[in-house]
Amino acid sequence: MISHPPQLAGHLLVQSLIAQGVTHAFGVPGESFLAVLDGFYQYRDQIKFVVNRQEGGAAFMAEAVGKLTRRPGVCFVTRGPGATNASIGVHTAFQDSTPLVLFVGDVASNARDREAFQELNYLSFFGPSTQGMAKRVERIDDPTRIPEYIARAFATAMNGRPGPVVLVLPQDMLMQTVTPHAMAGTTLQALPKVLAVEGQIGLQPLSQLREKLLKAKQPMVIAGGSGWSPQAAHDLQRFAENWCLPVGNAFRFQDTFDNHHPLYAGDVGIGLNPKLAQRIKDSDLILAIGCRLGEITSGGYTLIESPRPRQTLLHIHASAEELNRVFQADLAIQASVASAAASLKELSAPASFKWARWSAACHADYLVNLQSSAIKDLPADTAQGVVNMPAIIATLQQHLPPDAVLTNGAGNFASWLHRFYRYHGLVKGFKTQLAPTNGAMGYGVPAGIAAALTTGRLVFTLTGDGDFLMNGQELATAAQHGAKTIILLLNNGMFGTIRMHQEREFPQRMSGTPLRNPDFSALAQAYGYAGVRISRTEQFEPELVAALAREQGTLIELMLEPEAITTRGSLNAITEEAMARTLDRR
């Protein structure tokens, strides 16, 4: 009999991750997976365990890696409180369709189902269902099946509509010693790297798509979702050029199509250009590629009506379960974005297009929307003097390299970036935007740190005062592991998005939204970042230049007037409009 050296199950698990191409795992250590931590030590030359300060930050980092690589990001947390803290990252991965595998160290098998210390029913908590948080939740009870479970988790996370998978690891299982015997047929080695299955478009659906396109007069492409590679983005651009089609990017997938391209129509997200909104309503055909057409992208299901859109809807998505689930499409095609874009690139186009002027007008609307003169009702000092946010974003555009990764969390502060920054797009070889489509606050800081650690590229994070304090502790992670990010923190002393909605619904009745903040620049310095505070537009450029040259990370705190609440109007204007409505109702 031929035998192999025995090993801990936790070591076999780490070997299996290495076989799947994992180079970084994120998490907060727990006594429930000590054998895995020892495995990370054993194989420290091949994989790095990045220790975080809170499980939510760790899960966000893993989700960011999933977005960047199109392969599952990996996160390790302990049972109960650790798993529930990490759930925000799982929910983000679910709604953003990002591949992710969350490993949860669990109670020992002999204590299960007794409400043991920190015990939780993970199947109930994480789903799975289209209303839940995970595509699959499994528990590994047999250590000899670890390679099988990990390979399946990676395949599940990547295939169809990508998303999160949760694997539960009993503490005693990980501590078991496995002694494989080749004669017994149990080699107990990591399985080969799993690749995503690329669903292809058949000739008949492709022909039907072409026929419907030719009948259109005012078509619009909306591209987004996960799974886009530089090659897929290049193929999409060729298709748009061949057919002279205007392309809008779905909410927070602004790097799917190059924002500098003459066929770019703008981002279909929060703070949508009113002219683009009207264009979508006026279009007679929408070709949606890769995106779900969720609530934000569909304008609350008004730009594209559910269940039956006014426009002819051609919907291409990797998941059969997603097609016709919310919108009844005139043509629903199950295909990955990579294979779909490759097929569309080869689709024969007519010699001329009756929508050529329409496409040019869509791009012209986008260019007008970039002008700060389109901002109305802001106080003069805010719009043109003390803090001119369009000018701040223009400075970023001037100094950041084309491959810079820009990250943000959730809040009105992000709208300045969404409206005025022109993403270079995947077509130029790099993913440049990391942002949560589920609107999770606290995403930008940890996502930026993960991008810095795994890509080595320049990372710029835009955050707000409320957003930053959700996961600001991860600056300690950045300092510990040598990650450099540049953070611009817009401090307006409130939860701005909620205050805006509050003024719209209950004007002049402020409740729950004011914030008393710390000295953010001093806080950053305490973590090991450089920290500065500025209050005028002209102070930003020299601080940005200094941050770019600095070896350590930098946080620039920018004091922003509360009146500059959105890119389209002031807080006072929102209040006055709401008061006028109240008087009219009386």
C-alpha positions as CSV (number, residue, x, y, z in Angstrom):
1,M,0.0,0.0,0.0
2,I,1.3,3.5,-1.0
3,S,0.6,6.1,1.7
4,H,1.1,9.8,1.9
5,P,2.1,11.9,4.9
6,P,-0.8,12.8,7.2
7,Q,-2.0,16.4,7.4
8,L,-4.4,18.6,9.2
9,A,-7.7,19.1,7.5
10,G,-7.2,22.9,7.9
11,H,-4.0,22.6,5.9
12,L,-5.8,20.7,3.1
13,L,-8.3,23.5,3.0
14,V,-5.6,26.1,2.4
15,Q,-4.0,23.9,-0.2
16,S,-7.3,23.8,-2.0
17,L,-7.6,27.6,-2.0
18,I,-4.1,27.9,-3.5
19,A,-5.1,25.4,-6.2
20,Q,-8.0,27.8,-7.1
21,G,-5.5,30.6,-7.5
22,V,-6.3,32.4,-4.3
23,T,-3.4,34.7,-3.2
24,H,-5.1,36.7,-0.5
25,A,-7.7,35.8,2.1
26,F,-9.3,38.3,4.4
27,G,-10.8,37.9,7.8
28,V,-10.8,38.2,11.6
29,P,-9.2,35.3,13.4
30,G,-11.3,33.0,15.6
31,E,-10.6,29.9,17.7
32,S,-13.0,28.0,15.6
33,F,-10.5,27.8,12.6
34,L,-7.1,27.7,14.2
35,A,-6.1,24.8,12.0
36,V,-6.8,27.0,8.9
37,L,-4.7,29.8,10.4
38,D,-1.9,27.3,10.9
39,G,-2.3,26.3,7.2
40,F,-1.9,30.0,6.2
41,Y,1.4,30.0,8.2
42,Q,2.5,26.7,6.6
43,Y,1.9,28.1,3.1
44,R,2.7,31.7,3.8
45,D,4.9,31.9,0.7
46,Q,1.9,31.1,-1.6
47,I,-1.1,32.8,0.1
48,K,-1.5,35.7,2.5
49,F,-4.0,36.0,5.3
50,V,-4.9,39.7,5.7
51,V,-6.1,40.2,9.2
52,N,-8.9,42.8,9.5
53,R,-10.3,44.7,12.4
54,Q,-14.0,43.9,11.8
55,E,-15.7,41.2,9.8
56,G,-17.7,43.6,7.7
57,G,-14.5,45.2,6.5
58,A,-13.0,41.8,5.7
59,A,-16.1,40.7,3.7
60,F,-16.1,44.0,1.8
61,M,-12.4,43.4,0.9
62,A,-13.1,39.9,-0.3
63,E,-16.1,41.2,-2.4
64,A,-13.8,43.9,-3.9
65,V,-11.3,41.2,-5.0
66,G,-14.2,39.3,-6.6
67,K,-15.1,42.4,-8.6
68,L,-11.5,43.0,-9.6
69,T,-10.6,39.4,-10.6
70,R,-14.0,37.9,-11.6
71,R,-13.0,35.0,-9.4
72,P,-14.3,34.5,-5.8
73,G,-12.9,36.7,-3.1
74,V,-12.2,34.7,0.1
75,C,-13.2,35.7,3.6
76,F,-12.8,33.8,6.9
77,V,-14.8,34.6,10.0
78,T,-15.7,32.9,13.2
79,R,-19.1,31.7,14.2
80,G,-22.1,33.7,15.3
81,P,-21.1,37.3,15.8
82,G,-18.3,37.0,13.2
83,A,-20.7,35.6,10.6
84,T,-23.4,38.2,11.2
85,N,-20.9,41.0,11.0
86,A,-19.7,39.6,7.6
87,S,-23.3,39.3,6.3
88,I,-23.1,42.9,4.9
89,G,-20.4,41.7,2.5
90,V,-22.4,38.7,1.5
91,H,-25.5,40.8,0.8
92,T,-23.3,43.2,-1.3
93,A,-21.9,40.2,-3.3
94,F,-25.5,38.9,-3.8
95,Q,-27.0,42.1,-5.1
96,D,-23.8,43.1,-7.0
97,S,-23.5,39.6,-8.5
98,T,-20.0,39.2,-7.3
99,P,-18.3,35.8,-6.8
100,L,-17.3,35.4,-3.1
101,V,-16.8,32.5,-0.7
102,L,-17.3,33.1,3.0
103,F,-15.8,30.5,5.3
104,V,-17.4,30.4,8.8
105,G,-15.6,28.5,11.6
106,D,-18.4,26.7,13.6
107,V,-19.0,25.0,16.9
108,A,-17.7,21.5,17.3
109,S,-19.9,18.7,16.0
110,N,-20.7,17.3,19.4
111,A,-22.1,20.7,20.5
112,R,-24.2,21.3,17.5
113,D,-28.0,22.1,17.8
114,R,-27.7,22.9,21.5
115,E,-27.4,26.6,21.2
116,A,-23.8,26.3,22.0
117,F,-21.6,29.4,22.5
118,Q,-22.1,31.7,19.4
119,E,-24.0,29.0,17.5
120,L,-26.1,30.0,14.5
121,N,-28.2,28.3,11.9
122,Y,-26.3,29.5,8.8
123,L,-28.7,27.9,6.3
124,S,-31.6,29.9,7.8
125,F,-29.5,33.1,8.1
126,F,-27.8,33.2,4.7
127,G,-30.5,31.7,2.5
128,P,-30.2,30.5,-0.1
129,S,-32.9,32.0,-2.3
130,T,-33.4,34.9,-4.7
131,Q,-34.6,36.8,-1.6
132,G,-31.7,35.7,0.6
133,M,-28.0,36.4,0.6
134,A,-26.1,33.3,-0.6
135,K,-26.4,31.1,-3.7
136,R,-25.4,28.1,-1.6
137,V,-24.8,27.3,2.0
138,E,-23.0,24.0,2.9
139,R,-21.4,22.5,5.9
140,I,-18.2,20.3,5.6
141,D,-18.5,17.4,8.1
142,D,-16.1,15.0,6.4
143,P,-12.5,16.4,6.0
144,T,-11.7,14.1,3.1
145,R,-14.3,16.0,1.0
146,I,-12.8,19.4,1.5
147,P,-11.4,19.6,-2.1
148,E,-14.8,18.7,-3.4
149,Y,-16.7,21.3,-1.4
150,I,-14.2,24.1,-2.3
151,A,-14.2,23.3,-6.0
152,R,-18.0,23.3,-6.0
153,A,-18.1,26.6,-4.0
154,F,-15.9,28.3,-6.6
155,A,-17.9,26.9,-9.5
156,T,-21.2,28.0,-7.9
157,A,-19.9,31.4,-7.1
158,M,-18.8,32.0,-10.7
159,N,-21.4,30.3,-12.9
160,G,-24.7,31.7,-14.0
161,R,-25.4,34.8,-12.1
162,P,-22.2,35.1,-9.9
163,G,-22.7,35.5,-6.2
164,P,-21.7,34.4,-2.7
165,V,-21.3,30.9,-1.3
166,V,-21.0,30.1,2.4
167,L,-19.1,27.1,3.7
168,V,-19.4,26.2,7.4
169,L,-16.4,24.6,9.0
170,P,-16.9,22.6,12.3
171,Q,-14.0,23.3,14.6
172,D,-13.3,19.6,15.3
173,M,-13.4,18.7,11.6
174,L,-10.6,21.2,10.8
175,M,-8.5,19.7,13.6
176,Q,-8.8,16.1,12.3
177,T,-5.7,14.5,10.7
178,V,-6.3,13.0,7.3
179,T,-4.1,10.2,6.1
180,P,-4.7,9.5,2.5
181,H,-4.1,6.1,0.9
182,A,-3.6,5.9,-2.8
183,M,-4.5,2.2,-2.9
184,A,-7.8,3.0,-1.3
185,G,-8.5,5.6,-4.0
186,T,-8.4,8.6,-1.7
187,T,-5.6,10.8,-2.9
188,L,-6.9,13.8,-0.9
189,Q,-5.3,16.4,-3.0
190,A,-6.6,19.8,-4.1
191,L,-8.8,19.7,-7.2
192,P,-7.8,21.6,-10.4
193,K,-8.6,25.2,-10.8
194,V,-12.3,25.7,-11.6
195,L,-13.2,27.9,-14.6
196,A,-16.5,29.7,-15.2
197,V,-18.7,28.2,-17.8
198,E,-19.4,30.6,-20.7
199,G,-22.9,30.2,-22.0
200,Q,-23.1,30.8,-25.7
201,I,-25.7,32.6,-27.9
202,G,-27.2,30.3,-30.5
203,L,-27.6,31.3,-34.1
204,Q,-31.4,31.6,-34.0
205,P,-31.5,34.0,-31.0
206,L,-28.7,36.0,-32.6
207,S,-30.6,36.2,-35.8
208,Q,-33.8,37.3,-33.9
209,L,-31.8,40.0,-32.1
210,R,-30.5,41.4,-35.4
211,E,-34.0,41.5,-36.9
212,K,-35.4,43.4,-33.9
213,L,-32.4,45.8,-34.0
214,L,-33.0,46.6,-37.7
215,K,-36.6,47.6,-36.9
216,A,-35.6,50.1,-34.2
217,K,-35.5,53.8,-34.7
218,Q,-34.2,54.9,-31.3
219,P,-32.3,52.0,-29.7
220,M,-30.3,52.1,-26.5
221,V,-27.8,49.7,-25.0
222,I,-27.5,49.4,-21.2
223,A,-24.5,47.3,-20.2
224,G,-23.3,46.3,-16.8
225,G,-23.4,43.6,-14.2
226,S,-20.4,41.4,-13.3
227,G,-18.2,39.2,-15.4
228,W,-16.9,41.8,-17.8
229,S,-13.3,41.3,-18.9
230,P,-11.1,43.7,-20.9
231,Q,-11.7,41.5,-23.9
232,A,-15.5,41.5,-23.4
233,A,-15.5,45.3,-23.0
234,H,-13.5,45.6,-26.2
235,D,-16.0,43.4,-28.0
236,L,-18.9,45.4,-26.7
237,Q,-17.2,48.6,-28.0
238,R,-16.7,47.1,-31.5
239,F,-20.4,46.0,-31.6
240,A,-21.5,49.5,-30.6
241,E,-19.2,51.0,-33.2
242,N,-20.3,48.6,-35.9
243,W,-24.0,49.4,-35.2
244,C,-23.7,53.0,-34.2
245,L,-25.5,52.3,-30.9
246,P,-25.5,54.6,-27.8
247,V,-24.4,52.8,-24.7
248,G,-25.3,53.6,-21.1
249,N,-23.7,51.9,-18.1
250,A,-25.8,50.3,-15.4
251,F,-25.7,51.7,-11.9
252,R,-22.1,51.6,-10.5
253,F,-20.8,49.7,-13.4
254,Q,-19.6,52.9,-15.1
255,D,-16.3,51.3,-16.3
256,T,-18.1,48.7,-18.5
257,F,-18.0,51.1,-21.5
258,D,-15.3,53.8,-21.9
259,N,-16.8,57.1,-20.7
260,H,-14.6,58.9,-23.3
261,H,-16.1,57.1,-26.3
262,P,-18.3,59.2,-28.7
263,L,-21.1,56.6,-28.3
264,Y,-21.2,56.8,-24.5
265,A,-24.6,58.0,-23.2
266,G,-23.9,58.2,-19.5
267,D,-24.5,56.2,-16.3
268,V,-28.0,54.9,-15.6
269,G,-27.9,55.3,-11.8
270,I,-28.6,57.6,-8.9
271,G,-28.8,61.3,-9.8
272,L,-29.5,60.3,-13.4
273,N,-29.1,62.9,-16.1
274,P,-32.7,64.0,-16.8
275,K,-32.0,64.1,-20.5
276,L,-30.7,60.5,-20.4
277,A,-33.8,59.5,-18.4
278,Q,-36.0,60.9,-21.1
279,R,-33.9,59.2,-23.8
280,I,-34.5,55.9,-22.2
281,K,-38.2,56.6,-21.9
282,D,-38.3,57.7,-25.6
283,S,-36.3,54.7,-26.9
284,D,-38.1,52.1,-28.8
285,L,-35.7,49.3,-28.1
286,I,-33.4,48.5,-25.1
287,L,-30.7,45.9,-25.4
288,A,-29.6,45.1,-21.8
289,I,-26.4,43.1,-21.6
290,G,-25.3,41.6,-18.4
291,C,-27.3,43.8,-16.0
292,R,-30.4,42.8,-14.0
293,L,-32.1,46.2,-14.7
294,G,-32.5,46.6,-10.9
295,E,-34.5,49.2,-9.2
296,I,-31.9,52.0,-9.5
297,T,-31.0,51.3,-13.2
298,S,-34.7,51.1,-14.1
299,G,-35.5,54.4,-12.3
300,G,-37.7,52.6,-9.7
301,Y,-39.2,50.5,-12.5
302,T,-40.5,53.7,-14.3
303,L,-37.9,54.2,-17.0
304,I,-38.3,50.6,-17.9
305,E,-41.7,49.4,-16.6
306,S,-42.3,46.1,-15.0
307,P,-43.6,43.6,-15.8
308,R,-44.0,44.7,-19.5
309,P,-41.8,47.5,-20.7
310,R,-43.1,50.0,-23.3
311,Q,-39.9,49.5,-25.2
312,T,-38.9,46.4,-27.1
313,L,-36.6,44.7,-24.5
314,L,-33.8,42.4,-25.5
315,H,-32.2,41.0,-22.4
316,I,-29.0,39.1,-22.2
317,H,-28.0,37.6,-18.9
318,A,-25.9,34.7,-17.6
319,S,-28.7,33.3,-15.4
320,A,-31.8,31.7,-16.8
321,E,-33.5,32.4,-13.4
322,E,-33.0,36.1,-13.8
323,L,-34.5,36.4,-17.3
324,N,-38.2,37.2,-17.3
325,R,-38.2,37.3,-13.5
326,V,-39.0,41.0,-13.2
327,F,-39.2,42.2,-16.9
328,Q,-41.0,40.2,-19.6
329,A,-38.5,40.5,-22.5
330,D,-39.3,40.4,-26.1
331,L,-36.2,38.3,-26.5
332,A,-34.5,36.7,-23.5
333,I,-31.0,35.2,-24.1
334,Q,-29.1,33.2,-21.6
335,A,-25.4,33.9,-22.2
336,S,-22.3,35.1,-20.3
337,V,-21.3,38.7,-21.1
338,A,-18.0,37.4,-22.6
339,S,-19.6,35.1,-25.1
340,A,-22.5,37.6,-25.8
341,A,-20.1,40.4,-26.5
342,A,-17.9,38.2,-28.7
343,S,-21.0,37.1,-30.7
344,L,-22.4,40.6,-31.0
345,K,-19.1,41.9,-32.3
346,E,-19.4,39.6,-35.3
347,L,-23.1,40.5,-36.0
348,S,-23.3,41.9,-39.5
349,A,-24.5,45.5,-39.6
350,P,-26.4,47.5,-42.2
351,A,-24.6,50.0,-44.4
352,S,-26.5,52.9,-42.8
353,F,-28.4,53.7,-39.6
354,K,-31.6,55.6,-39.2
355,W,-30.7,56.2,-35.6
356,A,-27.2,57.9,-36.2
357,R,-28.4,61.3,-35.1
358,W,-30.1,59.8,-32.1
359,S,-26.8,58.2,-31.0
360,A,-24.9,61.4,-31.5
361,A,-27.5,63.4,-29.5
362,C,-27.3,60.8,-26.6
363,H,-23.6,61.5,-26.3
364,A,-24.1,65.3,-26.6
365,D,-26.5,65.1,-23.7
366,Y,-23.8,63.3,-21.7
367,L,-21.2,66.0,-22.5
368,V,-23.6,68.8,-21.4
369,N,-24.2,67.0,-18.1
370,L,-20.5,67.2,-17.4
371,Q,-20.7,71.0,-17.3
372,S,-20.9,72.4,-13.8
373,S,-23.0,75.3,-15.2
374,A,-25.8,72.7,-15.2
375,I,-25.9,72.8,-11.4
376,K,-28.7,75.1,-10.2
377,D,-29.7,76.7,-7.0
378,L,-26.4,76.3,-5.1
379,P,-25.1,79.2,-3.1
380,A,-22.5,81.1,-5.1
381,D,-19.6,80.3,-2.7
382,T,-20.4,76.6,-2.9
383,A,-21.0,76.3,-6.6
384,Q,-18.1,78.5,-7.8
385,G,-15.8,79.5,-4.9
386,V,-15.2,78.0,-1.5
387,V,-15.7,74.3,-2.5
388,N,-16.4,73.7,-6.1
389,M,-17.0,69.9,-6.3
390,P,-17.0,69.7,-10.1
391,A,-13.6,71.4,-10.0
392,I,-12.4,68.9,-7.4
393,I,-13.4,66.0,-9.6
394,A,-11.8,67.7,-12.6
395,T,-8.5,67.8,-10.6
396,L,-8.8,64.1,-10.0
397,Q,-9.3,63.5,-13.7
398,Q,-6.2,65.5,-14.4
399,H,-3.9,63.8,-11.9
400,L,-5.0,60.2,-11.6
401,P,-3.6,57.7,-14.0
402,P,-5.9,55.8,-16.4
403,D,-5.5,52.6,-14.4
404,A,-6.3,54.1,-11.0
405,V,-9.0,52.2,-9.0
406,L,-11.7,54.5,-7.7
407,T,-13.8,53.3,-4.8
408,N,-16.7,54.7,-2.8
409,G,-19.4,53.6,-0.4
410,A,-22.9,54.9,-0.2
411,G,-24.1,58.5,0.3
412,N,-24.8,61.6,-1.6
413,F,-21.1,62.4,-1.7
414,A,-20.7,59.6,-4.3
415,S,-22.9,61.4,-6.8
416,W,-20.2,63.9,-7.5
417,L,-17.9,61.1,-8.6
418,H,-20.7,59.3,-10.6
419,R,-21.7,62.4,-12.5
420,F,-18.4,64.2,-13.2
421,Y,-15.6,61.5,-13.3
422,R,-15.1,59.9,-16.6
423,Y,-14.0,56.3,-16.1
424,H,-11.6,54.9,-18.7
425,G,-13.2,51.5,-18.6
426,L,-12.2,47.9,-18.9
427,V,-11.5,48.2,-22.6
428,K,-8.2,49.8,-21.6
429,G,-7.2,46.8,-19.7
430,F,-8.2,47.5,-16.1
431,K,-11.2,47.6,-13.9
432,T,-11.3,51.1,-12.4
433,Q,-14.5,51.3,-10.4
434,L,-15.4,49.5,-7.1
435,A,-18.8,50.6,-5.7
436,P,-21.7,48.8,-4.1
437,T,-24.9,48.6,-6.1
438,N,-26.7,47.5,-2.9
439,G,-26.0,50.9,-1.4
440,A,-23.9,49.6,1.5
441,M,-22.2,52.3,3.6
442,G,-18.7,51.7,4.6
443,Y,-17.6,49.9,1.4
444,G,-15.2,52.3,-0.1
445,V,-12.4,52.3,2.5
446,P,-11.9,48.5,2.8
447,A,-12.5,48.0,-0.9
448,G,-9.8,50.5,-1.7
449,I,-7.3,48.8,0.7
450,A,-8.0,45.4,-0.9
451,A,-7.4,46.8,-4.3
452,A,-4.1,48.4,-3.2
453,L,-3.0,45.1,-1.6
454,T,-3.9,42.8,-4.6
455,T,-3.2,45.0,-7.6
456,G,-0.4,47.4,-6.6
457,R,-2.2,50.1,-8.6
458,L,-3.0,53.6,-7.3
459,V,-6.3,53.7,-5.4
460,F,-8.5,56.7,-4.7
461,T,-11.4,56.5,-2.3
462,L,-14.2,59.0,-2.0
463,T,-16.1,58.8,1.3
464,G,-18.4,60.9,3.5
465,D,-18.3,61.5,7.2
466,G,-21.1,59.1,7.9
467,D,-19.8,56.5,5.4
468,F,-16.2,56.6,6.7
469,L,-17.0,55.8,10.3
470,M,-18.7,52.6,9.2
471,N,-15.3,51.0,8.4
472,G,-12.6,53.6,9.1
473,Q,-10.9,51.1,11.4
474,E,-9.6,49.3,8.4
475,L,-6.9,52.0,8.1
476,A,-5.2,50.0,10.7
477,T,-5.3,47.0,8.3
478,A,-3.8,49.2,5.6
479,A,-1.0,50.4,7.8
480,Q,-0.2,46.9,9.0
481,H,-0.1,45.3,5.6
482,G,1.5,48.2,3.7
483,A,-1.4,49.3,1.6
484,K,-1.4,52.9,0.3
485,T,-4.7,54.6,-0.6
486,I,-5.7,58.2,-1.0
487,I,-9.0,59.1,0.7
488,L,-11.0,62.2,0.1
489,L,-13.5,62.5,3.0
490,L,-16.4,65.0,2.4
491,N,-17.5,66.3,5.8
492,N,-20.8,68.0,5.9
493,G,-21.7,67.0,9.5
494,M,-24.7,64.9,8.6
495,F,-26.1,61.8,7.0
496,G,-26.6,63.7,3.8
497,T,-28.8,61.3,1.8
498,I,-31.3,60.8,4.6
499,R,-31.3,64.5,5.4
500,M,-32.1,65.2,1.7
501,H,-35.0,62.8,1.8
502,Q,-36.1,64.2,5.1
503,E,-36.4,67.7,3.7
504,R,-38.4,66.4,0.8
505,E,-40.9,64.6,3.0
506,F,-40.8,66.5,6.3
507,P,-39.3,69.9,5.6
508,Q,-37.6,71.8,8.4
509,R,-38.1,68.8,10.8
510,M,-34.6,67.6,11.2
511,S,-34.3,64.4,13.2
512,G,-31.6,61.7,13.5
513,T,-29.4,63.1,10.7
514,P,-26.9,65.6,12.3
515,L,-23.4,64.2,13.2
516,R,-20.9,65.3,15.7
517,N,-17.6,64.1,14.1
518,P,-14.1,63.5,15.3
519,D,-11.1,65.3,13.9
520,F,-10.8,62.9,10.9
521,S,-7.3,64.1,9.9
522,A,-6.0,63.5,13.4
523,L,-7.7,60.1,13.4
524,A,-6.0,59.2,10.2
525,Q,-2.7,60.1,11.6
526,A,-3.3,57.9,14.6
527,Y,-3.8,55.0,12.3
528,G,-0.5,55.7,10.4
529,Y,-1.9,57.7,7.5
530,A,-1.1,61.2,6.7
531,G,-4.0,63.4,7.5
532,V,-4.9,66.9,6.4
533,R,-8.0,69.2,6.5
534,I,-8.9,71.7,3.8
535,S,-11.9,73.9,3.3
536,R,-11.3,75.5,-0.1
537,T,-11.2,74.2,-3.7
538,E,-7.7,75.6,-4.4
539,Q,-6.2,73.7,-1.4
540,F,-7.1,70.4,-2.9
541,E,-4.7,70.1,-5.9
542,P,-1.5,70.6,-3.9
543,E,-2.6,68.1,-1.2
544,L,-3.5,65.6,-3.9
545,V,-0.1,66.0,-5.6
546,A,1.6,65.6,-2.2
547,A,-0.5,62.5,-1.5
548,L,0.5,60.9,-4.9
549,A,4.2,61.4,-4.1
550,R,3.9,60.2,-0.5
551,E,4.8,56.5,0.3
552,Q,2.1,56.2,3.0
553,G,-1.6,56.6,2.6
554,T,-3.3,59.9,2.9
555,L,-6.7,61.1,4.1
556,I,-7.8,64.5,3.0
557,E,-10.7,65.9,5.0
558,L,-12.7,68.4,3.0
559,M,-15.2,70.6,4.9
560,L,-18.3,70.8,2.7
561,E,-21.2,73.1,3.1
562,P,-24.4,71.2,3.9
563,E,-26.2,73.2,1.2
564,A,-24.1,71.3,-1.5
565,I,-26.3,68.2,-0.9
566,T,-26.6,67.0,-4.5
567,T,-25.1,67.6,-7.9
568,R,-28.3,69.2,-9.1
569,G,-29.5,71.5,-6.4
570,S,-29.1,72.9,-2.9
571,L,-30.6,71.6,0.4
572,N,-32.5,74.9,0.7
573,A,-34.1,74.5,-2.7
574,I,-35.3,71.0,-1.8
575,T,-36.8,72.4,1.4
576,E,-38.5,75.3,-0.4
577,E,-40.0,72.9,-3.0
578,A,-41.3,70.6,-0.3
579,M,-42.8,73.6,1.6
580,A,-44.6,74.7,-1.5
581,R,-46.1,71.3,-2.0
582,T,-47.3,71.3,1.6
583,L,-49.0,74.6,1.1
584,D,-50.6,73.4,-2.1
585,R,-52.1,70.4,-0.3
586,R,-53.6,72.7,2.2
